[in-house]
Amino acid sequence: MEIKDYPKNTVVSPESISAIMRAILIKEDENDQDKEHFWSIGLSSSNKIRYIELVSLGILNASIIHPRETFRLAIMKSVASIIICHNHPSGNLKPSVEDLAITKKLVEAGKIIEIKIIDHIIITGEDKPGHKEYYSWDEVGILNS
């Protein structure tokens, strides 16, 4: 799915965010593509993308994530909500125990500062025909559970 298929800067679905983030990841230096990236995507009240920020560039299978850095630009730009996204260089879309823990922590922090996390998306750098290219917490219904 190509980015041009969507209205400019409008979040349509987890699939559209996945396409945008995979396009960003592919433009990274080849060595950095094999590292875990963690992004924050700030949205206006009408779901227009206000910014995409690389919050953390980690190592092969980990990234240091903290609410302070995740929400820093969201607060400065006064966004209504954010989507968080990270890649799994391994190609496995299944959330890890650490993914679940940090997502819960970030959702709770967002509640305190009243900036809702509307999704957490995991992407891979791999293009596997016939396989889903992303994992969306919102689609599986575990984001706010």
C-alpha positions in Angstrom: 0.0 0.0 0.0 1.4 3.4 -1.0 1.4 6.5 1.1 -0.1 8.5 -1.8 -3.3 6.5 -1.5 -4.3 8.6 1.5 -5.4 12.2 2.0 -2.3 14.2 2.9 -1.3 13.8 6.5 -4.6 12.2 7.6 -4.6 9.0 9.7 -6.9 6.6 8.0 -6.0 3.3 9.6 -3.2 1.3 11.2 -2.4 0.1 7.7 -1.8 3.7 6.5 0.5 4.5 9.5 2.3 1.2 8.9 2.9 2.2 5.3 4.2 5.6 6.3 6.5 4.3 8.9 7.9 1.5 6.7 8.7 4.1 4.1 10.6 6.1 6.7 12.4 3.0 8.0 13.5 2.0 4.4 15.0 5.5 3.9 17.3 5.0 7.0 20.9 4.0 6.6 21.1 0.3 5.9 23.0 -0.3 9.2 20.4 1.5 11.2 17.5 -0.4 9.6 18.6 -3.4 11.7 18.2 -1.4 14.9 15.0 -1.0 16.9 13.3 2.4 16.3 10.6 3.9 18.5 8.5 6.8 17.1 5.8 9.0 18.3 3.3 10.4 15.8 1.4 13.4 17.0 -2.2 14.0 15.8 -4.5 16.9 15.8 -8.2 16.5 16.9 -9.1 15.8 13.3 -6.4 13.1 13.1 -4.0 15.1 10.9 -0.4 14.2 11.5 1.3 17.1 13.2 4.7 15.4 13.5 6.6 12.2 13.4 9.5 12.0 15.9 12.1 9.3 16.3 12.0 9.0 20.1 14.7 6.3 20.5 17.1 4.5 18.2 18.1 1.3 20.0 20.1 -1.8 19.3 19.2 -5.0 17.5 16.4 -6.0 19.8 15.8 -3.2 22.3 15.2 0.5 22.7 15.1 2.6 25.8 11.7 4.2 26.1 10.4 6.6 28.8 7.2 8.6 29.0 9.2 11.9 29.3 10.7 11.6 25.9 7.7 10.0 24.3 5.3 12.9 25.3 7.9 15.8 25.1 7.0 17.0 21.6 3.3 16.1 22.1 3.1 18.5 25.0 5.1 21.2 23.1 2.9 20.9 20.0 -0.4 20.6 22.0 -1.5 17.5 20.1 -4.8 15.8 20.9 -3.4 12.2 20.7 -0.4 10.2 19.6 0.3 6.9 18.0 3.4 5.1 19.1 5.2 2.8 16.6 8.3 0.7 16.7 9.9 -1.9 14.5 11.1 -5.4 15.1 14.2 -6.0 13.1 13.7 -9.8 13.7 10.7 -9.7 11.4 8.5 -11.1 14.2 5.4 -9.0 14.7 4.4 -10.5 18.0 4.6 -8.0 21.0 7.2 -9.0 23.6 6.6 -8.9 27.3 8.7 -5.6 27.3 6.4 -4.2 24.6 3.3 -4.9 26.6 4.9 -3.4 29.8 6.0 -0.1 28.2 2.7 0.3 26.3 0.8 0.0 29.6 3.2 2.5 31.2 2.8 5.0 28.3 -1.0 4.7 28.2 -1.1 5.5 31.9 1.2 8.5 31.5 -1.0 9.7 28.6 -4.1 9.5 30.8 -2.4 11.7 33.5 -1.4 14.4 30.9 -4.6 13.9 28.9 -2.9 12.9 25.6 -4.4 9.7 24.5 -2.4 7.0 22.8 -4.8 5.7 20.2 -2.6 2.9 18.9 0.7 1.2 19.2 1.9 -0.3 15.9 4.7 -2.8 15.4 6.3 -2.9 11.9 9.0 -4.9 10.3 11.4 -3.9 7.5 10.6 -7.0 5.6 8.1 -7.3 2.8 6.5 -10.7 2.9 3.9 -11.2 0.2 0.7 -12.6 1.7 1.6 -11.7 5.3 0.4 -8.8 7.4 3.1 -6.1 7.6 2.1 -4.6 11.0 0.6 -5.4 14.4 -1.9 -2.9 15.8 -2.8 -2.9 19.5 -6.0 -1.1 18.6 -7.1 -3.7 16.1 -6.6 -6.6 18.5 -8.4 -4.6 21.3 -5.6 -4.7 23.9 -4.5 -1.1 23.9 -6.6 0.1 26.8 -7.1 -3.2 28.6 
